[in-house]
Amino acid sequence: MIFTIANKKGGVGKTTVTQNLAAGLVRAGYSVLAIDLDEQANLSQSFGLQADIKENIFNVLEGIENGSGEPSLQDILFRITDGPHLIPSGPGMEKIDVRFSSAIGRERLLKKALKPIRGNYDVILLDAPPSFNLATQNALFISDFVLIPVLAEYLPVKGIGIFIDNVKRFIDQAELDSLSIGGIILNQPKPRTHLGRDLMEVLNDEFKEILFKTVIRQNIALSEAQAMGKDIFSYDESRERTTNGARDFEALTNEVIKRFAS
């Protein structure tokens, strides 16, 4: 299974979901590859990689486009201790649309790069940038499902329908019959406020069939873990405790397995 974690709105928890869902799936016995497609490289940094990585996913896409095939995904792959394998992002991804503007089959570059190692993994998670640029399009082209994190605030919730319409339009135009909306993941709900309850009601009314039951509660440990270059499970183990962040992502992992595992 290949999942793109995407939303055109930034700061909604895409990287947090990608990192900790990947870690949760590894702990559940799945072989997992996580690919960072965001120019900010937040997923790479959240797993402890430094910003001065020599080569990243952009260099791989260039190698596919120019025919050299170098570097390959295998060449830049990192093995996270007790976690997924990771393909980092970095310099170059900010110019992906310009660099490949005239490339033939530019939406399929990632698909070609992934082909040699696709069979090595049960699950691949793609952390997309907060835009509908070529990186996101490449991710959608190879995915089975789109997972959409949404922050429990007025503007992100209001924009979720527009983003879903954009994805569906892309599916129709690209004739991607194998791609569908996998679900919406609510991040940091505020059930004690009137607005928070109203927003949850809106999501339940409009997207009940695809809204995950698991919500990711606000938990400072999630940010602390990323600052330490760890997923929430590893972070909790290092401090010999179990936080709400770990509980929520364990529940989300189980719900994803139940919903999508064949």
Backbone bond lengths (Angstrom), bond angles and torsions (degrees), N, CA, C in turn:
res aa  C-N    CA-C-N  psi(-1)  N-CA   C-N-CA  omega(-1)  CA-C   N-CA-C  phi
1 M - - - 1.468 - - 1.528 109.60 -
2 I 1.300 115.71 140.12 1.465 121.38 176.68 1.525 108.37 -122.89
3 F 1.320 115.36 126.63 1.458 122.07 -179.68 1.520 109.91 -117.73
4 T 1.323 116.90 133.60 1.459 121.80 166.15 1.515 107.71 -99.54
5 I 1.332 116.18 128.17 1.459 121.40 175.55 1.526 105.66 -101.19
6 A 1.325 116.29 112.57 1.458 119.74 -167.95 1.519 112.78 -146.35
7 N 1.327 114.20 153.64 1.461 124.47 171.63 1.512 106.55 -172.19
8 K 1.328 118.08 135.35 1.459 120.40 179.87 1.521 112.32 -69.20
9 K 1.310 116.62 -17.65 1.463 121.52 177.96 1.517 109.14 -85.29
10 G 1.321 117.18 130.32 1.458 120.60 177.35 1.520 111.70 -82.44
11 G 1.313 116.48 160.53 1.456 121.57 175.19 1.511 115.35 72.60
12 V 1.344 116.97 24.63 1.468 119.82 -177.29 1.531 112.47 -101.97
13 G 1.343 116.63 -3.33 1.459 119.58 176.11 1.519 115.15 106.35
14 K 1.333 118.15 19.11 1.468 120.29 -178.92 1.527 111.77 -59.89
15 T 1.327 115.64 -49.14 1.463 119.38 -177.29 1.522 111.36 -67.00
16 T 1.328 117.39 -40.82 1.465 120.95 178.46 1.517 110.71 -61.18
17 V 1.317 116.79 -42.18 1.466 120.86 178.32 1.524 110.38 -65.77
18 T 1.331 117.40 -46.64 1.461 120.62 -178.73 1.524 111.02 -59.54
19 Q 1.325 116.24 -49.05 1.464 120.45 -177.09 1.524 112.47 -61.33
20 N 1.320 116.20 -50.29 1.459 119.17 -171.56 1.521 113.19 -82.70
21 L 1.330 117.32 -25.74 1.462 119.62 171.37 1.524 109.46 -69.14
22 A 1.326 117.03 -40.98 1.466 120.64 176.52 1.526 110.62 -59.38
23 A 1.330 115.93 -46.74 1.462 120.25 -179.88 1.528 111.11 -64.52
24 G 1.330 116.76 -39.56 1.454 120.77 179.10 1.514 112.07 -64.37
25 L 1.323 116.80 -40.02 1.465 120.94 179.52 1.529 111.26 -68.19
26 V 1.328 117.12 -37.49 1.468 120.06 175.82 1.519 109.89 -61.17
27 R 1.319 117.03 -43.52 1.462 121.09 179.66 1.525 112.08 -66.83
28 A 1.327 115.59 -23.42 1.461 119.90 177.43 1.527 112.10 -85.87
29 G 1.326 116.77 1.74 1.457 120.60 174.90 1.511 116.17 100.88
30 Y 1.331 117.88 8.31 1.459 121.34 -179.37 1.534 110.42 -93.58
31 S 1.321 115.79 146.35 1.465 120.36 170.86 1.530 107.10 -86.82
32 V 1.325 116.19 125.70 1.468 121.12 -168.44 1.525 110.94 -129.38
33 L 1.318 115.41 136.60 1.462 122.89 171.12 1.520 107.82 -116.45
34 A 1.332 116.97 128.59 1.466 122.63 175.37 1.528 108.22 -111.20
35 I 1.325 116.40 132.18 1.464 121.42 -178.50 1.527 109.20 -120.76
36 D 1.315 115.41 123.20 1.459 122.62 179.60 1.530 108.55 -90.19
37 L 1.326 117.14 116.60 1.464 121.72 -179.29 1.524 112.87 -112.26
38 D 1.317 117.17 3.06 1.461 121.79 -177.48 1.525 109.77 -90.70
39 E 1.315 116.23 132.02 1.466 120.51 -178.84 1.530 112.73 -59.15
40 Q 1.328 117.68 -23.79 1.459 120.31 179.17 1.523 112.73 -76.36
41 A 1.330 116.94 -13.49 1.471 123.16 176.31 1.523 112.55 56.55
42 N 1.314 116.94 35.05 1.462 119.71 -177.87 1.526 112.43 -66.77
43 L 1.328 117.60 -36.92 1.459 119.87 178.62 1.525 110.29 -64.16
44 S 1.316 116.24 -43.83 1.465 120.50 178.71 1.523 110.63 -59.23
45 Q 1.317 116.80 -46.26 1.465 121.10 -179.41 1.522 111.47 -68.16
46 S 1.336 117.10 -34.23 1.463 120.45 179.98 1.524 111.73 -66.17
47 F 1.333 116.19 -23.86 1.463 120.56 176.18 1.534 111.55 -93.50
48 G 1.327 116.94 7.81 1.454 120.69 173.90 1.503 116.25 94.40
49 L 1.345 117.76 5.04 1.457 119.65 178.35 1.524 110.02 -78.58
50 Q 1.313 116.69 146.61 1.448 121.57 -179.70 1.525 111.30 -85.08
51 A 1.325 115.62 160.22 1.467 121.14 -175.77 1.523 113.03 -71.90
52 D 1.346 118.19 -16.58 1.464 121.04 -175.08 1.529 112.80 -97.39
53 I 1.340 116.58 32.75 1.459 120.37 176.31 1.534 109.08 -59.44
54 K 1.333 116.11 136.20 1.459 120.58 -174.11 1.519 112.38 -63.69
55 E 1.344 116.87 -47.09 1.456 120.85 -177.63 1.517 110.19 -133.47
56 N 1.329 115.97 150.21 1.460 120.41 -176.90 1.527 109.91 -143.27
57 I 1.320 115.98 -171.77 1.457 121.75 -175.19 1.531 112.51 -57.43
58 F 1.326 117.70 -31.65 1.462 120.17 179.16 1.528 110.87 -62.32
59 N 1.333 117.04 -42.56 1.463 120.94 179.39 1.524 111.48 -63.67
60 V 1.331 116.52 -35.48 1.465 120.71 177.09 1.525 110.50 -64.56
61 L 1.340 116.51 -44.92 1.464 119.98 179.54 1.520 111.00 -63.93
62 E 1.329 117.61 -37.03 1.465 120.61 175.41 1.523 110.78 -62.26
63 G 1.335 116.83 -41.59 1.452 120.23 179.20 1.511 112.79 -63.50
64 I 1.311 116.80 -35.61 1.468 120.90 176.18 1.521 109.94 -67.48
65 E 1.317 116.54 -43.93 1.470 121.10 -176.13 1.530 111.85 -67.97
66 N 1.349 117.13 -39.59 1.471 118.48 -176.94 1.528 113.48 -88.62
67 G 1.342 116.14 -1.69 1.448 120.13 174.43 1.515 115.91 88.20
68 S 1.320 117.83 -3.93 1.464 119.81 -178.68 1.527 112.46 -77.13
69 G 1.344 115.70 -29.19 1.456 120.16 -176.85 1.506 113.98 68.93
70 E 1.328 117.14 16.15 1.462 121.88 -178.61 1.529 110.32 -128.39
71 P 1.341 115.18 136.17 1.462 127.44 -5.31 1.531 110.74 -74.91
72 S 1.306 117.00 161.62 1.460 121.78 174.84 1.523 109.21 -93.57
73 L 1.320 116.39 169.18 1.462 119.09 176.05 1.529 110.87 -60.74
74 Q 1.339 117.13 -36.27 1.461 119.91 178.28 1.524 111.41 -61.03
75 D 1.344 116.67 -33.40 1.467 121.04 -177.22 1.528 112.65 -68.53
76 I 1.326 117.33 -27.46 1.471 119.28 -174.86 1.525 112.35 -112.29
77 L 1.327 116.54 9.66 1.460 121.19 -175.05 1.529 111.11 -76.20
78 F 1.339 115.77 135.61 1.455 122.48 175.48 1.529 109.12 -110.72
79 R 1.304 116.07 140.45 1.465 121.91 176.95 1.521 108.83 -104.25
80 I 1.336 115.33 108.78 1.459 120.71 -178.10 1.532 109.18 -80.09
81 T 1.316 117.35 130.40 1.460 121.25 179.92 1.524 110.87 -58.81
82 D 1.331 116.21 125.60 1.468 122.51 -178.62 1.527 112.37 56.71
83 G 1.321 116.39 25.05 1.457 120.17 -178.84 1.517 111.32 -140.58
84 P 1.312 116.91 -163.32 1.467 121.12 -177.77 1.518 112.00 -78.89
85 H 1.314 116.50 171.24 1.448 121.03 163.51 1.529 106.43 -79.87
86 L 1.336 115.99 149.45 1.467 120.14 -172.36 1.515 111.24 -133.84
87 I 1.332 115.75 132.12 1.458 123.43 170.33 1.524 107.18 -103.55
88 P 1.331 118.48 115.43 1.467 120.20 -174.12 1.525 113.91 -81.97
89 S 1.316 114.23 159.26 1.462 121.99 171.11 1.524 108.04 -106.29
90 G 1.330 115.65 178.74 1.452 118.99 179.95 1.510 111.84 165.98
91 P 1.333 117.40 -155.89 1.465 121.77 -176.84 1.526 112.05 -55.74
92 G 1.319 115.00 137.51 1.459 122.21 -179.10 1.503 112.79 111.56
93 M 1.332 116.84 -34.21 1.458 119.23 -176.64 1.528 112.37 -66.25
94 E 1.327 116.84 -21.31 1.463 118.95 178.84 1.530 112.19 -70.30
95 K 1.323 117.33 -16.83 1.474 121.27 -179.00 1.525 112.11 -114.25
96 I 1.324 117.31 20.87 1.462 120.74 -174.74 1.525 112.52 -60.00
97 D 1.321 118.12 -38.39 1.469 120.32 -178.53 1.519 111.46 -66.91
98 V 1.327 116.52 -40.19 1.463 120.60 -179.26 1.521 110.71 -73.47
99 R 1.323 115.88 -44.64 1.475 120.28 -175.77 1.526 111.67 -60.51
100 F 1.321 117.80 -39.46 1.466 120.28 -175.09 1.529 112.55 -109.57
101 S 1.325 116.71 23.80 1.470 120.65 -175.07 1.522 112.53 -61.05
102 S 1.319 117.36 -32.35 1.466 120.27 -177.69 1.528 112.77 -108.62
103 A 1.309 117.30 7.95 1.466 120.69 -177.95 1.522 110.61 -72.64
104 I 1.314 116.35 134.87 1.462 121.30 177.13 1.530 108.57 -72.93
105 G 1.333 114.98 130.55 1.459 119.18 -179.40 1.519 112.69 66.09
106 R 1.311 116.58 36.18 1.467 120.06 -174.39 1.529 113.08 -63.13
107 E 1.333 117.77 -25.63 1.469 120.19 178.75 1.529 111.99 -75.81
108 R 1.347 117.02 -8.65 1.465 120.80 -176.27 1.528 113.10 -110.47
109 L 1.314 118.10 10.15 1.463 120.96 -178.11 1.527 111.62 -61.62
110 L 1.322 116.26 -44.76 1.457 119.89 -179.67 1.529 110.88 -66.83
111 K 1.311 116.91 -36.77 1.462 120.95 178.37 1.528 110.46 -59.84
112 K 1.329 116.68 -43.17 1.466 120.80 178.51 1.523 111.28 -66.56
113 A 1.322 116.58 -40.10 1.469 120.22 -179.34 1.513 111.69 -66.33
114 L 1.318 115.96 -34.62 1.464 120.98 -174.81 1.525 112.79 -80.80
115 K 1.311 117.79 -20.76 1.462 121.70 -171.89 1.530 114.05 -52.44
116 P 1.346 120.51 -43.95 1.473 119.58 -176.95 1.525 114.81 -65.99
117 I 1.336 118.22 -22.82 1.467 119.37 -175.42 1.524 113.00 -119.16
118 R 1.333 116.77 2.14 1.468 119.71 -177.00 1.524 111.81 -55.11
119 G 1.309 117.63 -40.60 1.451 121.17 -176.24 1.520 114.80 -73.13
120 N 1.324 117.61 -5.45 1.468 121.05 -179.23 1.519 113.02 -81.33
121 Y 1.327 117.05 -8.32 1.461 119.97 -171.21 1.523 112.05 -129.92
122 D 1.332 114.29 144.69 1.464 120.32 173.46 1.522 110.62 -77.71
123 V 1.336 115.11 -37.93 1.468 120.96 -175.36 1.524 109.37 -137.39
124 I 1.322 115.72 138.24 1.470 121.97 173.18 1.522 107.59 -124.22
125 L 1.328 115.54 129.23 1.463 122.05 179.27 1.522 109.15 -115.35
126 L 1.324 115.98 128.17 1.460 122.54 -177.99 1.528 109.85 -112.02
127 D 1.311 116.80 116.99 1.465 121.83 178.72 1.527 108.30 -89.30
128 A 1.327 116.48 102.94 1.460 121.90 -174.17 1.527 111.21 -86.61
129 P 1.332 117.44 154.75 1.469 121.07 176.77 1.520 111.32 -73.03
130 P 1.341 117.71 164.61 1.469 120.85 179.73 1.534 112.24 -80.40
131 S 1.314 115.63 58.77 1.461 121.60 178.29 1.524 107.32 -163.55
132 F 1.327 115.52 170.69 1.463 119.67 177.55 1.522 109.04 -104.15
133 N 1.340 115.79 45.35 1.451 120.06 -176.22 1.530 111.23 -82.24
134 L 1.328 116.40 -170.06 1.454 120.78 -175.31 1.526 112.06 -65.69
135 A 1.325 117.49 -30.34 1.461 120.17 177.59 1.526 110.36 -63.44
136 T 1.321 116.67 -45.55 1.466 120.94 178.12 1.522 110.60 -65.18
137 Q 1.316 117.48 -40.69 1.462 120.66 179.26 1.527 111.53 -63.72
138 N 1.330 117.20 -40.18 1.461 120.45 176.25 1.519 111.12 -62.43
139 A 1.331 115.61 -39.22 1.462 119.71 178.65 1.524 111.10 -64.53
140 L 1.325 116.69 -46.38 1.459 120.77 -179.01 1.526 111.61 -63.17
141 F 1.322 116.55 -34.17 1.460 120.71 -176.70 1.526 112.59 -62.85
142 I 1.338 117.25 -26.53 1.465 118.88 -176.93 1.527 112.33 -109.48
143 S 1.323 117.08 2.58 1.463 120.11 -172.76 1.522 113.11 -92.52
144 D 1.313 113.93 155.59 1.455 121.28 171.84 1.527 110.84 -93.37
145 F 1.338 115.81 -34.65 1.460 120.78 -176.11 1.529 110.80 -142.30
146 V 1.335 115.04 151.97 1.459 122.63 172.43 1.525 108.10 -110.19
147 L 1.318 116.55 124.65 1.459 121.97 173.03 1.522 107.80 -104.08
148 I 1.343 116.23 131.44 1.462 120.86 -172.29 1.528 110.32 -119.93
149 P 1.327 117.83 101.15 1.466 119.15 172.32 1.527 109.94 -72.63
150 V 1.316 116.47 141.88 1.461 120.22 177.32 1.523 108.96 -137.06
151 L 1.320 115.71 131.14 1.450 121.38 177.50 1.523 109.00 -76.74
152 A 1.321 116.12 138.65 1.465 120.93 -176.29 1.530 110.94 -77.60
153 E 1.320 115.25 63.42 1.458 122.64 175.70 1.521 108.76 -134.80
154 Y 1.328 116.50 162.59 1.463 121.45 -169.80 1.527 113.05 -57.81
155 L 1.332 118.53 -54.24 1.463 120.59 -174.13 1.532 112.83 -66.86
156 P 1.332 120.05 -45.45 1.471 118.67 176.28 1.518 113.59 -59.40
157 V 1.333 117.13 -40.92 1.467 119.54 179.53 1.521 110.59 -67.33
158 K 1.325 116.19 -40.07 1.468 119.86 179.43 1.521 111.38 -63.39
159 G 1.323 117.36 -33.25 1.461 120.57 -175.96 1.516 115.11 -85.89
160 I 1.325 117.91 -6.50 1.462 120.49 -174.17 1.527 111.79 -65.72
161 G 1.340 116.85 -37.60 1.462 119.95 179.40 1.515 112.12 -64.77
162 I 1.339 116.40 -37.91 1.463 121.06 179.15 1.522 110.07 -64.43
163 F 1.341 115.75 -42.90 1.460 118.63 -179.58 1.526 111.11 -65.30
164 I 1.314 117.08 -42.01 1.469 120.26 178.16 1.524 110.31 -61.30
165 D 1.336 117.44 -40.44 1.468 120.52 177.11 1.533 110.36 -62.04
166 N 1.343 117.07 -39.66 1.466 120.93 178.26 1.521 111.03 -61.78
167 V 1.334 116.14 -43.67 1.467 120.48 179.34 1.521 110.27 -63.58
168 K 1.324 117.26 -45.33 1.466 120.66 -179.28 1.526 111.06 -63.78
169 R 1.319 117.22 -36.95 1.466 120.56 177.72 1.527 110.14 -65.80
170 F 1.329 116.05 -40.82 1.465 120.21 177.98 1.527 110.70 -63.70
171 I 1.335 116.45 -41.24 1.461 121.27 178.33 1.528 110.40 -59.98
172 D 1.324 116.67 -43.56 1.467 120.96 -179.82 1.524 111.64 -66.72
173 Q 1.332 116.39 -46.37 1.455 120.68 -176.41 1.523 111.85 -67.23
174 A 1.343 116.13 -37.61 1.466 120.44 -178.59 1.524 112.18 -89.53
175 E 1.335 116.16 -2.69 1.465 122.29 -178.99 1.532 111.48 54.50
176 L 1.331 114.97 49.44 1.465 121.36 -179.20 1.529 109.32 -95.33
177 D 1.307 115.72 78.48 1.459 120.20 -177.28 1.523 112.75 -65.53
178 S 1.333 117.12 -22.02 1.464 120.60 -176.82 1.525 112.85 -84.97
179 L 1.329 117.94 -7.57 1.471 122.08 -176.13 1.524 110.64 -101.50
180 S 1.335 116.15 135.89 1.462 120.43 177.37 1.528 110.16 -147.03
181 I 1.322 115.73 165.34 1.461 121.57 176.29 1.522 108.35 -74.04
182 G 1.316 116.46 116.24 1.462 120.55 -176.83 1.517 114.14 -82.50
183 G 1.324 116.50 -28.18 1.453 118.39 178.60 1.517 113.34 157.01
184 I 1.329 114.43 165.37 1.470 123.20 177.53 1.522 108.02 -110.09
185 I 1.324 115.89 132.55 1.470 121.93 -179.77 1.519 108.10 -112.24
186 L 1.326 116.23 116.78 1.463 120.90 -178.16 1.520 109.98 -82.92
187 N 1.321 115.11 125.79 1.464 122.32 -176.70 1.528 110.52 -112.37
188 Q 1.315 115.35 131.14 1.464 123.37 176.28 1.535 113.40 55.69
189 P 1.326 117.59 57.26 1.468 120.09 176.33 1.523 111.00 -66.28
190 K 1.314 115.00 154.54 1.467 120.39 -179.80 1.534 108.66 -127.34
191 P 1.317 117.24 72.58 1.463 120.93 -173.82 1.525 113.65 -69.13
192 R 1.328 118.18 -11.52 1.470 120.58 -178.62 1.521 112.40 -87.46
193 T 1.342 117.17 -6.56 1.460 120.22 178.62 1.517 109.86 -108.15
194 H 1.333 115.98 153.89 1.462 120.31 178.58 1.525 110.79 -61.17
195 L 1.347 116.70 -44.91 1.465 120.33 -179.66 1.517 110.42 -63.75
196 G 1.322 116.29 -41.47 1.459 119.76 179.71 1.511 112.18 -60.56
197 R 1.310 116.50 -43.45 1.475 120.05 178.78 1.521 110.92 -67.45
198 D 1.336 116.36 -37.64 1.471 119.98 178.85 1.534 110.85 -64.01
199 L 1.322 116.38 -42.14 1.465 120.15 -178.76 1.524 111.15 -66.48
200 M 1.316 116.58 -39.90 1.465 120.17 177.59 1.526 110.53 -64.57
201 E 1.334 116.29 -35.83 1.460 120.21 178.14 1.525 111.04 -67.53
202 V 1.349 115.82 -39.72 1.467 120.21 177.85 1.526 110.46 -61.14
203 L 1.321 116.50 -46.88 1.462 120.49 -179.96 1.526 111.39 -62.57
204 N 1.328 116.28 -41.53 1.461 120.23 179.24 1.526 111.93 -66.33
205 D 1.330 116.44 -37.10 1.462 120.36 -179.63 1.525 112.21 -70.77
206 E 1.356 116.27 -42.46 1.456 120.20 -171.94 1.530 113.98 -92.57
207 F 1.332 116.82 -26.96 1.465 119.05 -172.91 1.528 112.07 -132.91
208 K 1.306 116.73 31.78 1.461 121.01 -174.55 1.517 112.69 -56.53
209 E 1.315 117.50 -38.29 1.461 120.76 -174.97 1.519 112.96 -69.46
210 I 1.325 117.87 -24.90 1.466 119.42 -176.99 1.530 112.75 -115.44
211 L 1.319 118.13 -2.09 1.460 121.31 -179.64 1.526 109.75 -77.56
212 F 1.335 116.42 125.13 1.458 119.74 176.64 1.523 110.01 -66.49
213 K 1.325 115.54 142.94 1.466 120.07 176.49 1.525 110.90 -69.31
214 T 1.317 116.21 -35.71 1.464 120.84 178.36 1.518 110.60 -70.49
215 V 1.313 116.72 132.96 1.463 121.73 172.98 1.522 107.78 -116.35
216 I 1.322 115.36 151.78 1.460 121.11 179.39 1.524 108.06 -100.07
217 R 1.310 115.04 106.01 1.460 119.64 -177.82 1.532 111.33 -72.36
218 Q 1.328 115.15 154.19 1.461 119.48 175.76 1.525 108.62 -64.32
219 N 1.326 115.68 127.11 1.452 120.74 -176.19 1.522 109.02 -152.46
220 I 1.319 116.57 116.41 1.462 121.11 -175.86 1.521 111.80 -60.85
221 A 1.337 117.37 -24.61 1.461 120.40 -179.00 1.524 111.59 -62.19
222 L 1.323 118.59 -28.90 1.462 121.16 178.48 1.527 110.89 -63.84
223 S 1.322 116.51 -41.91 1.468 120.62 177.54 1.525 111.03 -72.37
224 E 1.325 116.52 -38.69 1.466 120.17 178.06 1.525 110.64 -61.61
225 A 1.320 116.08 -41.62 1.460 120.35 -179.81 1.527 110.86 -61.54
226 Q 1.337 116.97 -45.34 1.456 120.40 179.76 1.527 111.56 -63.61
227 A 1.318 116.84 -37.82 1.459 120.80 178.25 1.527 111.27 -63.50
228 M 1.330 115.90 -26.99 1.463 121.50 178.85 1.528 112.10 -92.15
229 G 1.336 117.14 0.18 1.457 120.92 -179.29 1.508 113.02 73.61
230 K 1.348 116.57 30.57 1.458 121.52 -177.23 1.520 111.03 -127.46
231 D 1.343 115.47 153.95 1.451 118.95 167.19 1.526 108.23 -78.10
232 I 1.325 117.56 168.09 1.459 121.15 -173.22 1.530 112.36 -65.31
233 F 1.321 117.35 -31.91 1.461 120.26 -178.84 1.532 110.94 -70.12
234 S 1.330 116.59 -46.01 1.461 120.48 178.06 1.525 110.96 -64.63
235 Y 1.326 115.19 -38.32 1.468 119.62 179.50 1.522 110.94 -63.70
236 D 1.309 116.64 -44.50 1.461 120.41 178.93 1.526 111.40 -62.39
237 E 1.334 116.14 -41.64 1.457 119.40 -179.78 1.515 111.57 -64.04
238 S 1.319 117.02 -36.39 1.466 120.09 179.92 1.523 111.64 -68.04
239 R 1.323 116.70 -21.46 1.476 120.71 179.92 1.528 112.24 -110.85
240 E 1.342 114.69 6.14 1.469 121.37 176.20 1.530 112.17 52.31
241 R 1.311 114.30 54.46 1.461 120.38 177.61 1.524 108.72 -153.00
242 T 1.326 116.19 169.01 1.467 121.37 175.46 1.521 108.30 -126.51
243 T 1.325 116.75 116.75 1.456 122.00 -177.64 1.517 110.80 -94.70
244 N 1.332 115.31 167.11 1.463 119.59 174.54 1.522 111.17 -61.48
245 G 1.328 116.80 -31.06 1.460 119.76 177.85 1.514 111.71 -60.94
246 A 1.336 117.03 -44.21 1.463 120.79 178.55 1.523 110.92 -68.10
247 R 1.318 116.60 -40.04 1.475 119.83 179.05 1.526 110.64 -62.25
248 D 1.336 115.69 -43.87 1.465 119.16 -178.13 1.526 111.20 -66.00
249 F 1.325 117.48 -42.27 1.461 119.03 -177.97 1.523 112.25 -75.08
250 E 1.315 117.87 -26.21 1.460 119.30 171.58 1.531 109.85 -66.60
251 A 1.334 115.67 -41.63 1.470 119.88 178.34 1.525 110.92 -66.01
252 L 1.346 117.19 -41.23 1.468 120.13 178.82 1.525 110.56 -64.70
253 T 1.330 116.73 -42.07 1.462 120.49 177.78 1.521 110.53 -57.70
254 N 1.315 116.41 -46.75 1.466 120.23 -179.62 1.524 111.74 -63.96
255 E 1.336 116.33 -36.58 1.462 119.69 179.68 1.528 111.10 -70.10
256 V 1.336 116.53 -38.24 1.466 120.58 176.92 1.526 110.02 -63.52
257 I 1.330 116.92 -44.72 1.469 120.76 178.66 1.528 110.32 -60.17
258 K 1.301 115.83 -46.21 1.466 120.21 -178.46 1.518 111.80 -64.39
259 R 1.338 116.58 -37.87 1.463 120.34 -176.79 1.526 113.22 -75.65
260 F 1.337 116.53 -35.30 1.476 118.58 -169.31 1.511 115.23 -115.86
261 A 1.332 118.65 -20.62 1.459 119.11 -177.16 1.523 110.30 -67.73
262 S 1.306 116.33 135.37 1.470 120.19 -178.27 1.519 110.58 -86.24
